[in-house]
Amino acid sequence: MVLRFTNPFQTMTNTSSSQALHEFLQWEHAKQYTGTDDDMPDSCNHWISELTDEQVADMAVDVYRQGI
């Protein structure tokens, strides 16, 4: 199984803000993930659940500054 994530900024206008945030976090997780495809969804959910508000804000600011 291969999971594919679209760039969340391309879909933000078509989704709710909570869905857009979740897609953004999936995208960020996928960029650094090195495990197997089968474990990716559980790993992503665990990773998201461990993030602080400050970490999420920092990721969003970094992406904004990169102009993505």
Secondary structure as UniProt FT lines:
FT   HELIX           8..11
FT   HELIX           12..14
FT   HELIX           17..32
FT   HELIX           37..39
FT   HELIX           40..50
FT   HELIX           53..66
//
